[in-house]
C-alpha cells in the first residue's frame, strides 16, 4: 500500500473533536501509541533479556504490529492536520538523513545538524 493511499483511507475513520483543525489530538495520540510500542518492547526485554525480534512469539509480534499501525494512523492524522501527505513527510525525512550522512553527522543530536 502507498503511504498517501493509507492516509486517505485512514482519515475517513477520523472521529475526534474539530477534525481538520485540531493538531493537539493526533499529537497526543501519537505520543501515547508510541509509548505503548515502547512499553511492549520494554517488557519483552525485561522478561526475556532479548532486545531483538529474534524468536519473538507470533502473538507478541502481532500485538506490536497492531500498535505500530496505531502509530501510523496518528501520524497520518497529524500530516493531514498540517496539510501535507505521508509521502511528503517521508521524502523530507530521507532528504534530511541523506544530507546528514553525506556530511558525516548522521549520529549527531539535534534537529538541524
N, C-alpha and C positions, 0 to 999 in steps of 0.2 A: 504494500500500500504506500502511496505517495504521502508525504507529510501534509501537503496542503489539502489533499482529499480527506485525510484523517481529521484535520482541523475543521473543515467544512461540515463533516458529519458529526463531529463531537459537539460543535456549537449548537447544533439542533437540539441537543439534550440539556442545554444550559438552563437551569432554573435557580436563580439567586437574585437577591434584590438589585434592581437597576441594571440588569444585563445590558451591556453596551456602554455603560457609564459608571462602572464600578471596578476599579483596579484592585481595591483592597481585598475583596472576597477571594478572587483567584490567587492573589499573592499569599494570603494566609493559608488557603487550601494547599498550595504548592509546598509551603514550608511544612505543613502538617503531614502530608503524604510522604515527602522526602524523609521526614523523621520516622515514619512507620517503616520505610525501607531500611533505614539505618538501624532501627531497633531490632528488626528481624535478623539482620546480619550480625549485630552485636550479640544477640542471644545465641546464634549459631556458634560464634567464636567462643563465647563463654562456656557453652555446653559441650563443644567438641574440640576446642582449640584449633579449629580449622578456619583459615582466613580466605579460602578459595571456594569455588563451587564444586570442586572435585569431590565426587562421591555423595553429593547432596541428594537426599531422598526426593523423589518426584513431587510429592505433596508439598514439601518445603519450597522447592524450586517454583512450583506453580503459584504459591502464595506470594513469593517475591515478584514474580512476573505480573501478577494482578496489581500489586502495589505500584510497580513501575508504570502500569497502564494508567493508574490514577494520577501519578505524577505527570504523565504525558497529557492527560485531559486538562489539568490545571495549567500546564504550560501553554496548551493550545488556547485556553480561555484568556490567559494573560496576553498572548500575542494578539488575539482578536481585540481585546480591550485597547491595546496600543495601536491598533490599526495596521498591523503587519501580519505576515504569514510565518508559519513554522519554517518553510523553505528559506525565507529571507533571514530568519534568526540563525539557521544552520549555516547559511552562506557567510554571514558576517562573522560567525564564530570561527569557521575554517580559515577565513582570511586573517583573522587575528592570530590564530595558532600558527599558521604558516609564517607570518611575519615574525613572530617571536622565535620560532625555530631557526629561521634564517639569520636572525640577529644573535642567536645563542642565549636567549633569555627565557626559554620555554619553562625553566624551573623557577623563574623569579616570582615574587609575590607582588600583589597589587594589580589594579585593573588596567593601567595604561603603561605597561613596561615596554 
